[in-house]
Amino acid sequence: MKALSPGQLRIARALAATLFDDGSGVPAERLDYAMTELARYVARVGRLTRLALAFALWVMQLAPLLCLGIFRRFTEASAEIRHRCLRRLEVSWLGLSVVLLKTLLSLVYFEHPDALASTGYDAQGLLGPAWVVDGAPARLRVIEGAPELEPVASLPQLARGAAGGA
């Protein structure tokens, strides 16, 4: 199982820091957590997914040159240049690479309890936790086998040669 290279993790970290910065910066602990989770996830995916992710990260690294004509890598660019690159890249024909990266990074970043709590999500929902029914914890039922299916009325049979015009 091949994980991401250190260079690819650097690009992903720079992108995560750009995406999730609310103006006060992203705590290094959250970025470390997200990169660890991303590496663990990528180590378990198939070759085609890894290839798509590697391509998307390569495109992101070259985004300042591709989108803005600036000879600088994404990881070395300022936050303002990174934001401009993302805006331009999202509407370009390479926009799917941004979708892939945003999706994966959002999944792993918001697994961190502090990041999830910062969204206002309290795991309760509008009606309380999903595992509570009528004020008491729901009991799980164990189903031993497949449920019995009701018999279905038989469908009419076509006469031989009626279908297909023969």
ChimeraX attribute file (.defattr): number of C-alpha atoms within 10 A of each C-alpha:
attribute: neighborCount
match mode: 1-to-1
recipient: residues
	/A:1	9
	/A:2	13
	/A:3	16
	/A:4	19
	/A:5	10
	/A:6	10
	/A:7	13
	/A:8	18
	/A:9	17
	/A:10	17
	/A:11	19
	/A:12	26
	/A:13	20
	/A:14	20
	/A:15	25
	/A:16	21
	/A:17	18
	/A:18	19
	/A:19	17
	/A:20	17
	/A:21	13
	/A:22	9
	/A:23	7
	/A:24	7
	/A:25	10
	/A:26	16
	/A:27	11
	/A:28	11
	/A:29	10
	/A:30	20
	/A:31	20
	/A:32	13
	/A:33	15
	/A:34	24
	/A:35	21
	/A:36	13
	/A:37	18
	/A:38	21
	/A:39	18
	/A:40	16
	/A:41	14
	/A:42	18
	/A:43	15
	/A:44	13
	/A:45	13
	/A:46	11
	/A:47	13
	/A:48	9
	/A:49	13
	/A:50	17
	/A:51	11
	/A:52	14
	/A:53	19
	/A:54	16
	/A:55	13
	/A:56	22
	/A:57	24
	/A:58	16
	/A:59	18
	/A:60	27
	/A:61	25
	/A:62	20
	/A:63	25
	/A:64	25
	/A:65	16
	/A:66	15
	/A:67	15
	/A:68	15
	/A:69	10
	/A:70	14
	/A:71	12
	/A:72	16
	/A:73	16
	/A:74	25
	/A:75	19
	/A:76	13
	/A:77	17
	/A:78	12
	/A:79	17
	/A:80	9
	/A:81	17
	/A:82	23
	/A:83	15
	/A:84	14
	/A:85	21
	/A:86	20
	/A:87	14
	/A:88	17
	/A:89	22
	/A:90	14
	/A:91	11
	/A:92	12
	/A:93	8
	/A:94	15
	/A:95	15
	/A:96	14
	/A:97	21
	/A:98	21
	/A:99	13
	/A:100	15
	/A:101	19
	/A:102	15
	/A:103	12
	/A:104	17
	/A:105	21
	/A:106	14
	/A:107	14
	/A:108	20
	/A:109	23
	/A:110	18
	/A:111	15
	/A:112	16
	/A:113	10
	/A:114	11
	/A:115	16
	/A:116	14
	/A:117	13
	/A:118	10
	/A:119	9
	/A:120	8
	/A:121	10
	/A:122	11
	/A:123	11
	/A:124	10
	/A:125	9
	/A:126	7
	/A:127	8
	/A:128	12
	/A:129	13
	/A:130	12
	/A:131	12
	/A:132	12
	/A:133	12
	/A:134	6
	/A:135	9
	/A:136	8
	/A:137	11
	/A:138	11
	/A:139	9
	/A:140	7
	/A:141	6
	/A:142	6
	/A:143	7
	/A:144	6
	/A:145	6
	/A:146	6
	/A:147	7
	/A:148	6
	/A:149	6
	/A:150	6
	/A:151	6
	/A:152	6
	/A:153	6
	/A:154	6
	/A:155	6
	/A:156	6
	/A:157	7
	/A:158	8
	/A:159	7
	/A:160	8
	/A:161	8
	/A:162	9
	/A:163	8
	/A:164	6
	/A:165	5
	/A:166	6
